[in-house]
Amino acid sequence: MTLWLILAYAVTAVLAGVDQLIKIWAVDTLRGTPDRPFLPIGDFDWMHLCYTENNGAAFSMLAGSKWFLIGFSAVMIAVCLILMHKLSRNHRWLLCTMPLIAGGGLGNLIDRVFRDGLVVDYLDFQLMDFAIFNFADCCVCVGVLLMTICLLFIEKDEKAAKPLKQAKTLGDAAQIPAAECLSDAEDIENA
């Protein structure tokens, strides 16, 4: 197991742990209280802390589908962990995205299993009518966004660069007498 892979697994566990600590704080501090401004910028009110419990996926899709969401989350986390193992040697940029997705998914999966299918949400974006979300959701979204960027731009460039890295130098070409090079050039012109 490489150091990169160990680090990726550790980051996954830390992100899930941070998510759970924030959710414990939210349950203890925010449940049963009115919304409160969060990170205001002067008089600009862009985010509130608002306790809610979600029994669905993003935007409350599949609400009430506890077992499906638990199974789907478990499978997606397993896929991320397998991909982390497979990507650890050759795809470092993609490897950096998997702990975000797996850590966020694990944080929400822990909620679903131990809170009777409910996920604690507490961040309420005020600039538009948007779903209330949590740290784990942020991790998953940022991870998927970075993975998309990696697949579209970074990995594509690395695949094109690999043949260039593997190209061999001409070594003996520097030892060819100039007269031979000139005669070859004349032959090409006359052809």
Backbone as JSON Lines, residues from 0, in Angstrom:
{"i":0,"aa":"M","n":[0.86,-1.18,0.0],"ca":[0.0,0.0,0.0],"c":[0.9,1.24,0.0]}
{"i":1,"aa":"T","n":[0.64,2.15,-0.91],"ca":[1.48,3.32,-1.03],"c":[1.09,4.39,-0.01]}
{"i":2,"aa":"L","n":[2.0,5.32,0.18],"ca":[1.73,6.43,1.1],"c":[0.53,7.25,0.62]}
{"i":3,"aa":"W","n":[0.39,7.44,-0.7],"ca":[-0.75,8.18,-1.26],"c":[-2.06,7.51,-0.89]}
{"i":4,"aa":"L","n":[-2.09,6.2,-0.99],"ca":[-3.32,5.45,-0.7],"c":[-3.66,5.51,0.79]}
{"i":5,"aa":"I","n":[-2.66,5.37,1.63],"ca":[-2.89,5.48,3.08],"c":[-3.42,6.87,3.41]}
{"i":6,"aa":"L","n":[-2.83,7.88,2.82],"ca":[-3.28,9.26,3.03],"c":[-4.72,9.45,2.56]}
{"i":7,"aa":"A","n":[-5.07,8.86,1.41],"ca":[-6.43,8.98,0.87],"c":[-7.45,8.34,1.82]}
{"i":8,"aa":"Y","n":[-7.12,7.15,2.36],"ca":[-8.02,6.5,3.32],"c":[-8.14,7.33,4.59]}
{"i":9,"aa":"A","n":[-7.03,7.89,5.05],"ca":[-7.06,8.71,6.26],"c":[-7.91,9.96,6.07]}
{"i":10,"aa":"V","n":[-7.77,10.61,4.91],"ca":[-8.57,11.81,4.62],"c":[-10.05,11.45,4.57]}
{"i":11,"aa":"T","n":[-10.38,10.31,4.0],"ca":[-11.78,9.85,3.96],"c":[-12.34,9.73,5.37]}
{"i":12,"aa":"A","n":[-11.59,9.08,6.25],"ca":[-12.04,8.9,7.63],"c":[-12.14,10.23,8.37]}
{"i":13,"aa":"V","n":[-11.18,11.12,8.16],"ca":[-11.2,12.42,8.84],"c":[-12.4,13.24,8.39]}
{"i":14,"aa":"L","n":[-12.68,13.27,7.08],"ca":[-13.82,14.04,6.58],"c":[-15.14,13.5,7.15]}
{"i":15,"aa":"A","n":[-15.28,12.18,7.19],"ca":[-16.5,11.6,7.78],"c":[-16.59,11.94,9.26]}
{"i":16,"aa":"G","n":[-15.46,11.91,9.96],"ca":[-15.45,12.26,11.38],"c":[-15.8,13.72,11.63]}
{"i":17,"aa":"V","n":[-15.23,14.62,10.82],"ca":[-15.55,16.05,10.95],"c":[-17.04,16.27,10.7]}
{"i":18,"aa":"D","n":[-17.56,15.62,9.68],"ca":[-18.99,15.74,9.38],"c":[-19.83,15.31,10.58]}
{"i":19,"aa":"Q","n":[-19.48,14.2,11.2],"ca":[-20.25,13.71,12.34],"c":[-20.14,14.64,13.54]}
{"i":20,"aa":"L","n":[-18.96,15.2,13.77],"ca":[-18.8,16.15,14.88],"c":[-19.65,17.4,14.67]}
{"i":21,"aa":"I","n":[-19.67,17.9,13.43],"ca":[-20.49,19.08,13.13],"c":[-21.97,18.75,13.33]}
{"i":22,"aa":"K","n":[-22.38,17.56,12.91],"ca":[-23.78,17.16,13.06],"c":[-24.16,17.0,14.53]}
{"i":23,"aa":"I","n":[-23.27,16.46,15.34],"ca":[-23.53,16.37,16.79],"c":[-23.72,17.77,17.35]}
{"i":24,"aa":"W","n":[-22.85,18.7,16.95],"ca":[-22.98,20.1,17.38],"c":[-24.32,20.67,16.92]}
{"i":25,"aa":"A","n":[-24.7,20.41,15.66],"ca":[-25.96,20.94,15.12],"c":[-27.16,20.4,15.89]}
{"i":26,"aa":"V","n":[-27.15,19.12,16.21],"ca":[-28.27,18.54,16.96],"c":[-28.35,19.18,18.35]}
{"i":27,"aa":"D","n":[-27.22,19.33,19.01],"ca":[-27.2,19.9,20.36],"c":[-27.51,21.39,20.4]}
{"i":28,"aa":"T","n":[-27.07,22.12,19.39],"ca":[-27.15,23.59,19.41],"c":[-28.3,24.17,18.6]}
{"i":29,"aa":"L","n":[-28.59,23.58,17.46],"ca":[-29.53,24.2,16.52],"c":[-30.94,23.62,16.58]}
{"i":30,"aa":"R","n":[-31.09,22.38,17.02],"ca":[-32.42,21.76,17.0],"c":[-33.37,22.54,17.92]}
{"i":31,"aa":"G","n":[-34.52,22.9,17.37],"ca":[-35.53,23.61,18.13],"c":[-35.29,25.1,18.27]}
{"i":32,"aa":"T","n":[-34.3,25.64,17.57],"ca":[-34.04,27.08,17.64],"c":[-34.36,27.71,16.28]}
{"i":33,"aa":"P","n":[-34.63,29.01,16.25],"ca":[-34.89,29.66,14.96],"c":[-33.6,29.78,14.13]}
{"i":34,"aa":"D","n":[-33.79,30.0,12.83],"ca":[-32.65,30.21,11.94],"c":[-31.78,31.34,12.49]}
{"i":35,"aa":"R","n":[-30.48,31.24,12.21],"ca":[-29.58,32.32,12.6],"c":[-28.59,32.58,11.48]}
{"i":36,"aa":"P","n":[-28.22,33.83,11.28],"ca":[-27.25,34.15,10.22],"c":[-25.92,33.44,10.47]}
{"i":37,"aa":"F","n":[-25.27,33.07,9.39],"ca":[-24.0,32.37,9.46],"c":[-23.04,33.01,8.46]}
{"i":38,"aa":"L","n":[-21.88,33.38,8.92],"ca":[-20.84,34.02,8.1],"c":[-21.37,35.23,7.31]}
{"i":39,"aa":"P","n":[-22.0,36.19,7.99],"ca":[-22.49,37.37,7.26],"c":[-21.32,38.2,6.74]}
{"i":40,"aa":"I","n":[-21.55,38.85,5.62],"ca":[-20.56,39.75,5.03],"c":[-21.17,41.15,5.15]}
{"i":41,"aa":"G","n":[-20.82,41.86,6.23],"ca":[-21.45,43.15,6.5],"c":[-22.94,42.95,6.73]}
{"i":42,"aa":"D","n":[-23.75,43.68,5.99],"ca":[-25.2,43.53,6.07],"c":[-25.72,42.47,5.1]}
{"i":43,"aa":"F","n":[-24.83,41.86,4.35],"ca":[-25.2,40.88,3.34],"c":[-25.46,39.53,4.01]}
{"i":44,"aa":"D","n":[-26.72,39.11,3.99],"ca":[-27.15,37.88,4.64],"c":[-27.25,36.78,3.58]}
{"i":45,"aa":"W","n":[-26.23,35.93,3.48],"ca":[-26.2,34.94,2.4],"c":[-26.33,33.5,2.88]}
{"i":46,"aa":"M","n":[-26.13,33.25,4.19],"ca":[-26.21,31.88,4.69],"c":[-26.78,31.88,6.1]}
{"i":47,"aa":"H","n":[-27.64,30.91,6.38],"ca":[-28.21,30.73,7.73],"c":[-27.88,29.33,8.23]}
{"i":48,"aa":"L","n":[-27.86,29.2,9.55],"ca":[-27.83,27.89,10.18],"c":[-29.28,27.54,10.5]}
{"i":49,"aa":"C","n":[-29.74,26.43,9.98],"ca":[-31.15,26.05,10.11],"c":[-31.21,24.53,10.24]}
{"i":50,"aa":"Y","n":[-31.57,24.03,11.4],"ca":[-31.6,22.58,11.63],"c":[-32.78,21.95,10.92]}
{"i":51,"aa":"T","n":[-32.49,20.88,10.2],"ca":[-33.55,20.08,9.59],"c":[-33.05,18.64,9.44]}
{"i":52,"aa":"E","n":[-33.98,17.73,9.31],"ca":[-33.64,16.33,9.07],"c":[-34.24,15.92,7.74]}
{"i":53,"aa":"N","n":[-33.43,15.31,6.9],"ca":[-33.82,14.95,5.54],"c":[-33.89,13.43,5.44]}
{"i":54,"aa":"N","n":[-35.04,12.91,4.99],"ca":[-35.16,11.46,4.83],"c":[-34.99,11.04,3.37]}
{"i":55,"aa":"G","n":[-34.48,11.95,2.54],"ca":[-34.24,11.65,1.14],"c":[-32.8,11.92,0.76]}
{"i":56,"aa":"A","n":[-32.56,11.94,-0.52],"ca":[-31.22,12.26,-1.05],"c":[-31.18,13.77,-1.3]}
{"i":57,"aa":"A","n":[-30.31,14.21,-2.18],"ca":[-30.2,15.64,-2.49],"c":[-31.55,16.19,-2.93]}
{"i":58,"aa":"F","n":[-31.87,17.39,-2.44],"ca":[-33.13,18.07,-2.76],"c":[-34.34,17.22,-2.35]}
{"i":59,"aa":"S","n":[-34.17,16.37,-1.34],"ca":[-35.21,15.48,-0.81],"c":[-35.74,14.47,-1.84]}
{"i":60,"aa":"M","n":[-34.96,14.22,-2.88],"ca":[-35.36,13.18,-3.85],"c":[-35.36,11.82,-3.15]}
{"i":61,"aa":"L","n":[-36.21,10.95,-3.56],"ca":[-36.35,9.6,-3.02],"c":[-36.65,9.62,-1.52]}
{"i":62,"aa":"A","n":[-37.39,10.62,-1.08],"ca":[-37.74,10.74,0.34],"c":[-38.43,9.47,0.81]}
{"i":63,"aa":"G","n":[-38.02,8.98,1.96],"ca":[-38.63,7.79,2.55],"c":[-38.04,6.48,2.04]}
{"i":64,"aa":"S","n":[-37.09,6.52,1.16],"ca":[-36.49,5.3,0.6],"c":[-35.23,4.93,1.39]}
{"i":65,"aa":"K","n":[-35.39,4.74,2.69],"ca":[-34.27,4.53,3.6],"c":[-33.33,3.42,3.13]}
{"i":66,"aa":"W","n":[-33.86,2.24,2.88],"ca":[-33.0,1.09,2.56],"c":[-32.34,1.23,1.2]}
{"i":67,"aa":"F","n":[-33.04,1.78,0.25],"ca":[-32.42,2.02,-1.06],"c":[-31.27,3.0,-0.92]}
{"i":68,"aa":"L","n":[-31.49,4.1,-0.18],"ca":[-30.43,5.11,-0.01],"c":[-29.25,4.57,0.78]}
{"i":69,"aa":"I","n":[-29.51,3.72,1.77],"ca":[-28.41,3.09,2.52],"c":[-27.61,2.17,1.59]}
{"i":70,"aa":"G","n":[-28.31,1.34,0.83],"ca":[-27.63,0.42,-0.1],"c":[-26.87,1.15,-1.18]}
{"i":71,"aa":"F","n":[-27.5,2.15,-1.79],"ca":[-26.85,2.91,-2.85],"c":[-25.61,3.62,-2.31]}
{"i":72,"aa":"S","n":[-25.73,4.25,-1.14],"ca":[-24.58,4.94,-0.54],"c":[-23.45,3.97,-0.26]}
{"i":73,"aa":"A","n":[-23.78,2.81,0.29],"ca":[-22.75,1.81,0.61],"c":[-22.03,1.35,-0.66]}
{"i":74,"aa":"V","n":[-22.78,1.12,-1.73],"ca":[-22.16,0.69,-3.0],"c":[-21.27,1.8,-3.56]}
{"i":75,"aa":"M","n":[-21.73,3.04,-3.53],"ca":[-20.93,4.14,-4.08],"c":[-19.66,4.38,-3.26]}
{"i":76,"aa":"I","n":[-19.75,4.23,-1.95],"ca":[-18.55,4.37,-1.1],"c":[-17.57,3.24,-1.43]}
{"i":77,"aa":"A","n":[-18.07,2.02,-1.59],"ca":[-17.21,0.89,-1.96],"c":[-16.54,1.13,-3.31]}
{"i":78,"aa":"V","n":[-17.28,1.66,-4.27],"ca":[-16.71,1.98,-5.58],"c":[-15.58,3.0,-5.43]}
{"i":79,"aa":"C","n":[-15.82,4.03,-4.62],"ca":[-14.78,5.05,-4.4],"c":[-13.54,4.44,-3.76]}
{"i":80,"aa":"L","n":[-13.72,3.56,-2.77],"ca":[-12.58,2.94,-2.11],"c":[-11.8,2.04,-3.08]}
{"i":81,"aa":"I","n":[-12.52,1.3,-3.92],"ca":[-11.87,0.45,-4.93],"c":[-11.11,1.33,-5.92]}
{"i":82,"aa":"L","n":[-11.74,2.42,-6.37],"ca":[-11.07,3.32,-7.3],"c":[-9.84,3.96,-6.66]}
{"i":83,"aa":"M","n":[-9.92,4.29,-5.37],"ca":[-8.75,4.85,-4.7],"c":[-7.6,3.86,-4.77]}
{"i":84,"aa":"H","n":[-7.9,2.59,-4.55],"ca":[-6.86,1.56,-4.6],"c":[-6.28,1.43,-6.01]}
{"i":85,"aa":"K","n":[-7.15,1.43,-7.02],"ca":[-6.7,1.26,-8.39],"c":[-5.99,2.5,-8.95]}
{"i":86,"aa":"L","n":[-6.39,3.69,-8.49],"ca":[-5.84,4.93,-9.03],"c":[-4.58,5.39,-8.3]}
{"i":87,"aa":"S","n":[-4.21,4.71,-7.22],"ca":[-3.17,5.24,-6.35],"c":[-1.81,5.38,-7.03]}
{"i":88,"aa":"R","n":[-1.53,4.62,-8.05],"ca":[-0.22,4.7,-8.69],"c":[-0.15,5.68,-9.86]}
{"i":89,"aa":"N","n":[-1.15,5.68,-10.69],"ca":[-1.04,6.41,-11.96],"c":[-1.9,7.65,-12.08]}
{"i":90,"aa":"H","n":[-2.86,7.84,-11.22],"ca":[-3.81,8.93,-11.38],"c":[-3.93,9.73,-10.08]}
{"i":91,"aa":"R","n":[-2.89,10.42,-9.73],"ca":[-2.85,11.13,-8.45],"c":[-3.93,12.21,-8.36]}
{"i":92,"aa":"W","n":[-4.21,12.89,-9.46],"ca":[-5.23,13.95,-9.42],"c":[-6.6,13.36,-9.13]}
{"i":93,"aa":"L","n":[-6.93,12.27,-9.79],"ca":[-8.22,11.63,-9.52],"c":[-8.25,11.04,-8.12]}
{"i":94,"aa":"L","n":[-7.11,10.53,-7.66],"ca":[-7.04,9.98,-6.31],"c":[-7.39,11.04,-5.27]}
{"i":95,"aa":"C","n":[-7.07,12.29,-5.55],"ca":[-7.38,13.37,-4.61],"c":[-8.88,13.66,-4.51]}
{"i":96,"aa":"T","n":[-9.65,13.28,-5.5],"ca":[-11.09,13.56,-5.49],"c":[-11.89,12.48,-4.75]}
{"i":97,"aa":"M","n":[-11.41,11.26,-4.77],"ca":[-12.16,10.14,-4.2],"c":[-12.38,10.25,-2.69]}
{"i":98,"aa":"P","n":[-11.4,10.7,-1.88],"ca":[-11.68,10.83,-0.44],"c":[-12.78,11.84,-0.14]}
{"i":99,"aa":"L","n":[-12.9,12.89,-0.94],"ca":[-13.98,13.85,-0.74],"c":[-15.34,13.18,-0.95]}
{"i":100,"aa":"I","n":[-15.46,12.44,-2.03],"ca":[-16.73,11.78,-2.34],"c":[-17.03,10.68,-1.32]}
{"i":101,"aa":"A","n":[-16.02,9.84,-1.03],"ca":[-16.24,8.74,-0.09],"c":[-16.45,9.25,1.33]}
{"i":102,"aa":"G","n":[-15.7,10.26,1.76],"ca":[-15.86,10.81,3.11],"c":[-17.21,11.45,3.31]}
{"i":103,"aa":"G","n":[-17.66,12.23,2.33],"ca":[-18.99,12.83,2.41],"c":[-20.08,11.78,2.4]}
{"i":104,"aa":"G","n":[-19.95,10.8,1.51],"ca":[-20.93,9.72,1.44],"c":[-20.98,8.93,2.73]}
{"i":105,"aa":"L","n":[-19.81,8.67,3.32],"ca":[-19.75,7.93,4.58],"c":[-20.4,8.72,5.72]}
{"i":106,"aa":"G","n":[-20.17,10.04,5.75],"ca":[-20.8,10.87,6.78],"c":[-22.32,10.8,6.73]}
{"i":107,"aa":"N","n":[-22.87,10.89,5.52],"ca":[-24.33,10.8,5.38],"c":[-24.84,9.37,5.6]}
{"i":108,"aa":"L","n":[-24.05,8.37,5.22],"ca":[-24.45,6.98,5.46],"c":[-24.54,6.69,6.96]}
{"i":109,"aa":"I","n":[-23.59,7.19,7.73],"ca":[-23.64,7.01,9.19],"c":[-24.94,7.59,9.74]}
{"i":110,"aa":"D","n":[-25.31,8.77,9.26],"ca":[-26.59,9.37,9.68],"c":[-27.76,8.45,9.34]}
{"i":111,"aa":"R","n":[-27.81,7.99,8.12],"ca":[-28.95,7.16,7.68],"c":[-29.08,5.9,8.52]}
{"i":112,"aa":"V","n":[-27.95,5.29,8.85],"ca":[-27.98,4.04,9.62],"c":[-28.35,4.3,11.08]}
{"i":113,"aa":"F","n":[-27.77,5.33,11.7],"ca":[-27.95,5.53,13.14],"c":[-29.01,6.56,13.5]}
{"i":114,"aa":"R","n":[-29.61,7.22,12.53],"ca":[-30.69,8.19,12.81],"c":[-31.98,7.78,12.11]}
{"i":115,"aa":"D","n":[-32.18,6.48,11.96],"ca":[-33.41,5.93,11.39],"c":[-33.72,6.49,10.0]}
{"i":116,"aa":"G","n":[-32.7,6.56,9.15],"ca":[-32.9,6.99,7.76],"c":[-32.84,8.48,7.55]}
{"i":117,"aa":"L","n":[-32.6,9.26,8.6],"ca":[-32.57,10.72,8.48],"c":[-31.13,11.23,8.42]}
{"i":118,"aa":"V","n":[-30.94,12.29,7.66],"ca":[-29.64,12.97,7.58],"c":[-29.82,14.37,8.15]}
{"i":119,"aa":"V","n":[-28.92,14.78,9.03],"ca":[-28.98,16.11,9.63],"c":[-28.42,17.13,8.64]}
{"i":120,"aa":"D","n":[-29.21,18.14,8.33],"ca":[-28.79,19.25,7.47],"c":[-28.89,20.54,8.27]}
{"i":121,"aa":"Y","n":[-28.05,21.5,7.96],"ca":[-28.02,22.73,8.78],"c":[-27.57,23.98,8.02]}
{"i":122,"aa":"L","n":[-27.11,23.89,6.8],"ca":[-26.68,25.07,6.04],"c":[-27.77,25.48,5.07]}
{"i":123,"aa":"D","n":[-28.25,26.7,5.21],"ca":[-29.36,27.2,4.38],"c":[-28.87,28.4,3.58]}
{"i":124,"aa":"F","n":[-28.69,28.2,2.29],"ca":[-28.21,29.24,1.37],"c":[-29.35,30.22,1.12]}
{"i":125,"aa":"Q","n":[-29.13,31.51,1.36],"ca":[-30.19,32.51,1.32],"c":[-30.33,33.25,0.0]}
{"i":126,"aa":"L","n":[-29.36,33.17,-0.89],"ca":[-29.42,33.97,-2.11],"c":[-30.48,33.49,-3.09]}
{"i":127,"aa":"M","n":[-30.88,32.24,-2.97],"ca":[-31.95,31.71,-3.81],"c":[-32.6,30.57,-3.05]}
{"i":128,"aa":"D","n":[-33.73,30.12,-3.54],"ca":[-34.43,29.0,-2.91],"c":[-33.64,27.74,-3.22]}
{"i":129,"aa":"F","n":[-32.92,27.26,-2.22],"ca":[-32.0,26.14,-2.42],"c":[-32.2,25.16,-1.28]}
{"i":130,"aa":"A","n":[-31.82,23.93,-1.48],"ca":[-31.95,22.9,-0.45],"c":[-31.05,23.21,0.74]}
{"i":131,"aa":"I","n":[-31.48,22.8,1.92],"ca":[-30.63,22.89,3.11],"c":[-29.68,21.69,3.05]}
{"i":132,"aa":"F","n":[-28.41,21.92,3.33],"ca":[-27.41,20.88,3.14],"c":[-26.45,20.84,4.31]}
{"i":133,"aa":"N","n":[-25.4,20.01,4.21],"ca":[-24.45,19.85,5.3],"c":[-23.02,19.72,4.76]}
{"i":134,"aa":"F","n":[-22.07,19.56,5.66],"ca":[-20.66,19.45,5.28],"c":[-20.41,18.25,4.37]}
{"i":135,"aa":"A","n":[-21.04,17.12,4.65],"ca":[-20.86,15.93,3.82],"c":[-21.33,16.19,2.39]}
{"i":136,"aa":"D","n":[-22.46,16.87,2.24],"ca":[-22.95,17.21,0.9],"c":[-21.93,18.09,0.16]}
{"i":137,"aa":"C","n":[-21.33,19.03,0.89],"ca":[-20.3,19.9,0.28],"c":[-19.13,19.06,-0.19]}
{"i":138,"aa":"C","n":[-18.68,18.1,0.63],"ca":[-17.56,17.25,0.25],"c":[-17.87,16.47,-1.03]}
{"i":139,"aa":"V","n":[-19.05,15.88,-1.09],"ca":[-19.43,15.09,-2.27],"c":[-19.48,15.99,-3.51]}
{"i":140,"aa":"C","n":[-20.12,17.15,-3.4],"ca":[-20.25,18.04,-4.56],"c":[-18.9,18.55,-5.04]}
{"i":141,"aa":"V","n":[-18.04,18.96,-4.11],"ca":[-16.71,19.45,-4.49],"c":[-15.9,18.3,-5.09]}
{"i":142,"aa":"G","n":[-16.0,17.1,-4.52],"ca":[-15.29,15.95,-5.07],"c":[-15.73,15.61,-6.48]}
{"i":143,"aa":"V","n":[-17.02,15.61,-6.73],"ca":[-17.54,15.31,-8.08],"c":[-17.12,16.41,-9.07]}
{"i":144,"aa":"L","n":[-17.18,17.67,-8.64],"ca":[-16.75,18.77,-9.5],"c":[-15.26,18.64,-9.85]}
{"i":145,"aa":"L","n":[-14.42,18.38,-8.85],"ca":[-12.98,18.23,-9.12],"c":[-12.7,16.99,-9.98]}
{"i":146,"aa":"M","n":[-13.45,15.91,-9.76],"ca":[-13.27,14.72,-10.58],"c":[-13.62,15.02,-12.04]}
{"i":147,"aa":"T","n":[-14.69,15.77,-12.25],"ca":[-15.08,16.14,-13.61],"c":[-13.99,16.98,-14.27]}
{"i":148,"aa":"I","n":[-13.46,17.95,-13.54],"ca":[-12.37,18.77,-14.07],"c":[-11.16,17.91,-14.4]}
{"i":149,"aa":"C","n":[-10.82,16.98,-13.5],"ca":[-9.69,16.08,-13.75],"c":[-9.9,15.24,-15.0]}
{"i":150,"aa":"L","n":[-11.08,14.69,-15.15],"ca":[-11.36,13.84,-16.31],"c":[-11.36,14.62,-17.61]}
{"i":151,"aa":"L","n":[-11.9,15.84,-17.57],"ca":[-12.0,16.63,-18.79],"c":[-10.69,17.29,-19.21]}
{"i":152,"aa":"F","n":[-9.88,17.69,-18.23],"ca":[-8.71,18.49,-18.57],"c":[-7.38,17.84,-18.19]}
{"i":153,"aa":"I","n":[-7.24,17.38,-16.97],"ca":[-5.94,16.9,-16.5],"c":[-5.62,15.52,-17.03]}
{"i":154,"aa":"E","n":[-6.52,14.57,-16.85],"ca":[-6.26,13.2,-17.3],"c":[-6.09,13.14,-18.82]}
{"i":155,"aa":"K","n":[-6.87,13.92,-19.54],"ca":[-6.76,13.96,-21.0],"c":[-5.36,14.41,-21.41]}
{"i":156,"aa":"D","n":[-4.85,15.44,-20.75],"ca":[-3.51,15.94,-21.06],"c":[-2.44,14.94,-20.67]}
{"i":157,"aa":"E","n":[-2.63,14.24,-19.55],"ca":[-1.64,13.25,-19.13],"c":[-1.59,12.07,-20.1]}
{"i":158,"aa":"K","n":[-2.74,11.65,-20.63],"ca":[-2.76,10.55,-21.59],"c":[-2.01,10.93,-22.86]}
{"i":159,"aa":"A","n":[-2.16,12.17,-23.3],"ca":[-1.46,12.63,-24.49],"c":[0.04,12.75,-24.23]}
{"i":160,"aa":"A","n":[0.42,13.07,-23.01],"ca":[1.82,13.27,-22.68],"c":[2.55,11.95,-22.45]}
{"i":161,"aa":"K","n":[1.87,10.87,-22.11],"ca":[2.53,9.61,-21.81],"c":[3.37,9.09,-22.98]}
{"i":162,"aa":"P","n":[2.87,9.1,-24.22],"ca":[3.72,8.62,-25.31],"c":[4.99,9.46,-25.44]}
{"i":163,"aa":"L","n":[4.9,10.74,-25.18],"ca":[6.08,11.59,-25.27],"c":[7.09,11.23,-24.2]}
{"i":164,"aa":"K","n":[6.62,10.9,-23.0],"ca":[7.53,10.51,-21.92],"c":[8.2,9.18,-22.24]}
{"i":165,"aa":"Q","n":[7.48,8.29,-22.95],"ca":[8.01,6.98,-23.23],"c":[8.86,6.95,-24.5]}
{"i":166,"aa":"A","n":[8.87,8.02,-25.25],"ca":[9.66,8.07,-26.48],"c":[11.13,7.95,-26.13]}
{"i":167,"aa":"K","n":[11.85,7.23,-26.99],"ca":[13.28,7.03,-26.74],"c":[14.07,8.05,-27.55]}
{"i":168,"aa":"T","n":[15.22,8.41,-27.02],"ca":[16.08,9.35,-27.75],"c":[16.77,8.61,-28.88]}
{"i":169,"aa":"L","n":[17.25,9.34,-29.82],"ca":[17.89,8.74,-30.98],"c":[19.35,8.41,-30.73]}
{"i":170,"aa":"G","n":[19.87,8.66,-29.6],"ca":[21.21,8.28,-29.17],"c":[22.28,8.35,-30.23]}
{"i":171,"aa":"D","n":[22.26,7.4,-31.2],"ca":[23.3,7.31,-32.22],"c":[23.14,8.37,-33.3]}
{"i":172,"aa":"A","n":[22.02,9.06,-33.37],"ca":[21.8,10.05,-34.42],"c":[22.85,11.16,-34.37]}
{"i":173,"aa":"A","n":[23.32,11.48,-33.2],"ca":[24.32,12.55,-33.07],"c":[25.65,12.11,-33.65]}
{"i":174,"aa":"Q","n":[25.87,10.8,-33.84],"ca":[27.15,10.3,-34.33],"c":[27.16,10.09,-35.84]}
{"i":175,"aa":"I","n":[26.04,10.33,-36.53],"ca":[25.99,10.17,-37.99],"c":[26.77,11.33,-38.61]}
{"i":176,"aa":"P","n":[27.69,11.02,-39.52],"ca":[28.47,12.09,-40.17],"c":[27.55,13.04,-40.94]}
{"i":177,"aa":"A","n":[27.91,14.3,-40.95],"ca":[27.12,15.33,-41.62],"c":[26.95,15.03,-43.09]}
{"i":178,"aa":"A","n":[27.96,14.43,-43.73],"ca":[27.88,14.13,-45.16],"c":[26.74,13.17,-45.46]}
{"i":179,"aa":"E","n":[26.54,12.15,-44.59],"ca":[25.44,11.21,-44.79],"c":[24.09,11.9,-44.67]}
{"i":180,"aa":"C","n":[23.98,12.8,-43.7],"ca":[22.72,13.53,-43.5],"c":[22.42,14.37,-44.73]}
{"i":181,"aa":"L","n":[23.45,15.02,-45.29],"ca":[23.25,15.85,-46.48],"c":[22.86,15.01,-47.68]}
{"i":182,"aa":"S","n":[23.49,13.83,-47.85],"ca":[23.15,12.99,-48.99],"c":[21.72,12.47,-48.85]}
{"i":183,"aa":"D","n":[21.31,12.16,-47.63],"ca":[19.92,11.72,-47.42],"c":[18.95,12.84,-47.76]}
{"i":184,"aa":"A","n":[19.28,14.06,-47.38],"ca":[18.42,15.2,-47.67],"c":[18.32,15.43,-49.17]}
{"i":185,"aa":"E","n":[19.45,15.26,-49.9],"ca":[19.43,15.45,-51.36],"c":[18.56,14.39,-52.01]}
{"i":186,"aa":"D","n":[18.64,13.12,-51.5],"ca":[17.83,12.05,-52.04],"c":[16.33,12.36,-51.87]}
{"i":187,"aa":"I","n":[15.97,12.94,-50.74],"ca":[14.57,13.27,-50.5],"c":[14.12,14.36,-51.45]}
{"i":188,"aa":"E","n":[14.97,15.36,-51.69],"ca":[14.6,16.45,-52.6],"c":[14.45,15.96,-54.02]}
{"i":189,"aa":"N","n":[15.32,15.03,-54.45],"ca":[15.28,14.53,-55.83],"c":[14.12,13.58,-56.06]}
{"i":190,"aa":"A","n":[13.54,13.05,-55.02],"ca":[12.46,12.05,-55.17],"c":[11.17,12.65,-55.56]}
